[in-house]
Amino acid sequence: MPGRWRVIGLVAVLCGAYMISQFLRSSTGVIAPELSRDLQLAPGGLGVLSGAFFFSFALAQIPVGLMLDRYGARNSMVVLMIFAIVGCVIFARADGLLGLGSGRVMMGVGCACLLMGPLMIYTRWFPADRFATLSGIQIAAGTLGVLLATTPLAAVSEWIGWRGAFWALAVITALMALLVLGTVRNAPAQELQPPRPRESLLQSMRGLGAVLRNPALPYIFALQFVAYGAMISVLGLWGAPFLNDVYGLDGPGRGNILLLMSIAVALGMLFWGPLDRRMNSRKRPILLGGAGSASALLLLALAPESGLVPVTGLFIVLGFCNGYTAISLAHGRSIFPDALVGRGITLLNMGNMAGAGLLQFLAGLIIGQFVPPGAPAPVAAYQLVFGFLALSLIAALLFYRRIADCPPNSTI
């Protein structure tokens, strides 16, 4: 598969692998009411359950960065996907919060390389000024996994149960791991390139220290910590209970609205990804998209009972505006030299996922103050959650404003 078709095939396989990660991280959202009912989970328990994926994913980022720089993206992806397979099996067999949480931890570790690995490969296959566009394509295509975790997952769960759905996903993940192993290459014509000298563990840790000392890191890290989490807290977990408790929607009804939001996320990635080159700026589109996301969350906090159509529209705006996170990844990639790219972008992704886990967990604590396990939450609980997410995002954007812009190396 030489030339263009090899590149297309490479991107397609990498996007397919990332779909699995996106599906797993969002999979508790649409089935959250069923999990709560079947296993008597409290709102705080649901927050822990969803956050377990993100926290384990985040903690895995530092060793993943070392693995990427030392062993290459393909091998790292395949090895870690084995953990995701095991996690799906544990989740399918679980009979309580401990089993479910253990499965989610394994899934988080198993998916820890399925975005950073492809992005690492793109740095070898494509020019640097295309990174934001490729990041947008990767995340947009991976969002198909989020789509599958909405109405399709709700339908499959009604057909064979949520346990059967996760047994099927274990098989699908195993097949994808074999596909990555058989088709992906870390760089074009890799077999003709002399092998890079492998760093010692001490050298690897010194490189990590250099990443941590980068003066631009705190500004991008703060944004990464909140930006994705503010959106996925709605799409991946609390949007479905909100639609269930406030509007009385069943599984397919909740899934349809979250499906529209997921489509908006994918379209947003395709729209925002190339915008840095069009505006010859990374800060401006990031601040613009962040302001749109924060505005949608504030309106949800102020008028959560405004009607299903307006609320659906705000969900869509929140998803679409979140496309600016593709540019924030590109901004983060630009502050690190090539030798430290793996460690740099995985450290940023650690903030991304740790923030998502923490925001979902804190949202669960907020709702848990209002209701006992299994009971519907009042609208005031969701108002506080949406307001909390909006204010967190606004604070991160104000801090990020202090960083110097880094225009892409292209003309407009």
N, C-alpha and C positions, 0 to 999 in steps of 0.2 A: 504494500500500500504506500507507494512513494509519493513525494511532493504534497500537493494540496490535500489529497484524499487521506494521506497518513495523518496530517495535522487535524483534519476534520474528525477522523476516527479517534485520535488521541483526546481531543477536547470532549467528544461525545462520551467516551468511557469515563473520563474524569468527572464530568457532570453527573453521569449516572451513579457513580460512587457517592458523590456528595448528596444526591437525592436521598440516599439511605440515612445519612446523618440528619438531614432536615426533617425527614419523616419521624425518626426516633425522638428528636428533641421536642417535636410538636405533638407527639402521639397521645399524650395524656389529656390534651385539651378537650377534644370532642367527646371522649369517653369518661371525662372526670365525674359527671353525675352517676354513671353506672359503677365506676370504681368505688365512689363514696357509698353508694347504696349496697353493693355486693359485699364489701369488706368493712363497712362502717368506719370510713375514714373521715376525720374532722377536717375543716378547711386548712388548719395548720399542717395536717398530715399530707394533704394534697400539695401544699407548698413545698414541704420537705421532699416529697416524691418527685416533683418536677425539678426542684433545685438539685437533687442528687445527680442528675445527668450533667447539669451545668458545672457544678463544683468539681466533680471528678474529671470532666473534660478540661476545666481550667487548670487543675493541679497537674494534669498530664502534659501541659504545654511546654514546660521547661525541659523535661526529658525528650519530648517530641522534637523540640528545636535542636537538641544535641543529635538526635537520631537523623534528622533531615540533613544536617551538615556533614555527618560522619558516614552514614550508610545509604543516603539517597532516599528520594521520596517514594519510589515504587515499593521497595522492600519494606519501608516503614509502614506504608498504608496497608499492605497485605498482612503483615504480622499483627497489627493492631485490630484489623477487622475480625480476627478470630475472637477477640474479647467481645465484640458486638454480637457475634453469633451466640456465644455463651450467655450473654446478657438477655437476649430475646428468649432463650429457653428458660432461664431462671424466672423471668417475668411471667411467662406463660404458665409456669407451674406454681406460682406464689399463692399463698393463702393468707397473707397479711402484709402489713406495711413493711416489715423487715425484708421479706422476700421480694416484694415489689421494688423497694429501695435498693437492694443488692443488685437486682437486675438492671436498674437504671444506672447504677454506678459503673457496672461493666459496659453498658452501652456507651456511656460517656467516654470512658477510656478508649473503647473500640472505634469511636468516631473522631477522636482527637486529632487525627491527621488528615481527615477527608476534605478539609478546605485548605489547610496550610500546605499539604502535599501537592495538590494541583497548582496552587499559587507559586510554590517553589519551582515546579516544572515549567510554568509559564515564564519565569524569569530566565530560564535557559533557552527556551524556544522562541521568544518574541522580544522586540525592542522594549526598552523601559517605558517609553511614552505610551505604550499600548496596555500597560498594566491595569489602569483603572477600567478601561473598556473590557478587558478579559475578566477582571474581577467581577464586573457587573454581569457579564454573560454567565460566568460560573455560578454566581449566587442566584441569578434569575432562573437558570435551568434547574439548579438544585431546589428552588422553590416549588418545583413540581412535586417534590417529596412532601412539602407542606400541604399542597393541594390534595394529595392522596391521604393525608392525615385529617382531612375534614369530612366532606360528605362520603367519599368512598370508604374510609375507615368506619364511619358510622353505619354504612350499609353492610359492610362485611361483618362488623361486630353483631349486628342484628341477625345475620345469617348463620355464622359459625361461632359467635361469641368473641369477646376481645382476646380470650386465650388462644383460640384457633388462629386469629389474625397474627398473633406474635409467633406462633409456630411457623406459619407460612413465611413470615418475614425472616426468620432464621435461615430458611432454605434460600430465599432470594439473596440474602447477604453473602452466603457462602458462594453462590454462583457468581456474584459480582466480584468477590475477592479473586476467584480464579480468572475472571476476565481481565482484571487489572494486572495480575501476574503475567498473563500471556500476551498482552498487547501494549502496555505502557512502557515507554522509555524515558529516562530522566532528562536526556538531551538529544538533539538531532545528531545522527551518525556517532552515537556514543562509543561504539566499538572502535572507532578510528581515533578517539581522543586519548591522550596519555592519562593514566589514572592520577587523580589528585592525591598528594600526600595526605595521609590521614592524621588528624590532630590527636595528640595525647589527651587523656581526660583533663589533665591540668591546663593544657592549652585551650581546651573547650570551655572550661570554667572561666579562664581569663577572658575569653571572648564574650562570655555572658556578662562578666563584670563590665566590659567596655560598652555593651548594650545598655546596661543599667545606668551607666554614667552619662549617657547621651542627654544633653540639656533640653532637647526638644521632646524627650520621651514623656514627661509628666503630663503635658498638655494633651497629647494624642491619647495617652493611656486613660486619662480621665474621661474623655469623650467616648472611647471604646467601652469603658466600664458601664456607661449608662445608655448609649444610643440604641444598641440592639435590644438590650433588656427591656427598655420602655415599650418597645413594640411587641416583642415576643411574650411579654407578660400578659398581653391582651390576646394575641393570636394563639399562643401555645398553651395557655392555662385558664386565665380568669375571664376571657371573653365568653366562653361557653357557659360557665355557671351564671354569669351576668344575664345572658340571654334566656337562660332557663328560669332563674329566680325572678327577674323583673318582667320578662315578656312571656314566660310560660312556654317556650319553644321546646319541642322534642329533639331527639338526636339528629334526624335529617334536617330539621329546620335550623338548628344551630349550625350544623355542618354547611348548609348552603350559604349562610352569611359569612362564615369563616372562609369558605371557598372563594367568595368574592374578594375578601381581604387578601387572601393568598395570591390571587391573580393580580391584584393591585401591587403587591410586593414584587412579583416577577416583572411586571411592566415598569415599575419604578426603578428597578435595577438597570433595565435596558435604557431607560430615559436618562438617569443620573450618571451612569457609568462613563459615557463619553463627554459629559458636560464640562469636566475640568479642562479638556483641550479646547472646547468651544469658547469657554470664558477665559482661557489662559490663566486660570486660578484654581486652587484647591480650596482655599478658605471660603470664598464667596458661595459656591454651591453647597458646601457643607453647612454653613450658617443658614442659608435659605431653606434647605431641606429640614434641618433641625427645628427651625422656627415653625414650619408647617406641621411637623409631628407634635411639637409641644402645644400648638394651638388646638389641634384635634383632641388631645388629651384634656386640655382645659375645658373645652366645650362639653366633652363627655362628663366631666366632673360637675359642671354647672347645670347641665340639662340632660340627665340620663334617661328621663321619662318623656322626652320630647316626641317620641314616636319611633316605630321600627324603621321607617324609611330614613329619617335624619340620622339615627344612630348607625344604620348600615353605611350611610354616606361618610360619617366620621371614621368608622372602621376602615373604609376604603382609602380615605385621605391619609390616615395614619400609616397604612401599609405602603401606599405609593410614595409618600415623602421619605420613608425609611431607606429608599434607594441611595441616599447620600452616604450611607455607610460604606458603599463600594469605593467612594472617593477617599474616605478617611483611611481605608486600608492602603490606598495608593500613597497618600500623604505619609503614612507610617513607613511604608516600604522605602520612600525616598530619603529618609534620614539615616539609613544604615548602609554601610559598604557591602559589596557583593558577598564577601567572606562571612558576614554576620547576618545575612538576610534570613536564614532559617530561624536563628535564635531571636532575631528582632521581631519578625512578624508573628511568631508563635507566642512571644511574650505579650504582644498586643492582643492576640486572640485569647490569651489567658484572662486578661482584663475583660474582654468582651463577654466571655462565658461566665466568669466569676460574678460579674455585675448582673448578668441575666439571672443567675441562680439566686443571688442575694435579693434582688428586687422581687422575684416571685415568692421567695420565702417571707420577706417582710410584708408583702401584700396578703399572704395567707394569715400572718399574725394579726393584721388589721381586721380582716374579715372574721377571724376566729374570736375577736372580742365581742362580736354581735350575736353569734349563733352557736348552738351545740352541734356535735357531729351529725351529719345527714339532714339538717334542717336548712331551708332556704334562707339566704341572707337578705336583709332589707336593703333598699336602694341607697341608704345613707352609707352603708359599708363600701359599696362600689364607688360612690362619690369620693370617699376618702382615698381609695386606691388610685383612681384616675388622677386625682389632684396630687397625690404623692409622686406618681410617675412623672407628671408634667413638671413639677417643681424640681425634681431630680435632674431631668433633662435640661431645663433652663440653666441650672447651676453649672452643669458640665459645659454647656455651650458658652457661657460667660467666661469660664476659665480658659477654654480652648481659644477664645478670641485673642489671647495674649501671644499666641505662637506666630512666628513669621510665616508668611505665605511661601509656597514652594510651587511655582507654576511648572507645568509639564514642559518637557523639552520639545515643543512643537510650535508652529505658528498658527494663528487663527485668521 
